[in-house]
């Protein structure tokens, strides 16, 4: 198994967390995260879009969840929008400053900064395309929400990770398998299942995750009504090969 995650952190961080989450690390070959893809793209600059990006950025990051280091990328974090070449969105809790600290901010405050950035027409790189994530059965807003807002404002966004097929191709390349021999498991129709569709691989939708409320599920083990799943799949234009209430074995 390979973990493909829209985490804005590097792949090594994701692998280090497995044991604390109750997983046996030996079951996994490795991990590919959107944060890792972002880091590599900003570091290598071997893509024309990234090569033209510039080095000064507005950095939206985490506070309570732990800020994300930009070490080794040669970037200059700025606080003034007029000095920025682009926005780097790792989190939704804080704004990075030149000293490396993170200043806690509300989502509305970050959105106000996005309005200023859109007026300047600078691009955004979003290192975590998820809109929300499930934490203790509650939904937490993720950087993809900021990216969607920026697009609504007319801003250009480079989405790193799911549902783009690049992260699936990277995972398959890691273990040397073809799409026909792969299957993706996830709880997000928009990210996990749509990405699997784009990568031409089979998929399993876990209904006890972020869509549980939409599917009318009250507890983790509840089985979703198939017609409700089909309606939701049509709404998101993402179609799973299989459906399970939870990823257990």
Secondary structure, 3 states (H helix, E strand, C coil): CEEEECCCCCHHHHHHCCHHHCCCHHHCCEEEEHHHHHHHHHHHCCCHHHHCCCCEEEEEECCCCCCCCCCCCCCEECCCHHHCCEEEECCCCEEECCCCCEEECCHHHHHHHHHHHHHHCCEEEECCCCCEEEECCEEEECHHHHHHHHHHCCCCEEECCCCCCHHHHHHHHHHCCCHHHCEEEECCHHHHHHHHHHCCCEEEEECCCCCCCCCCCCCCCCCCCHHHHHHHHHHHCCCCCEEECCCCC
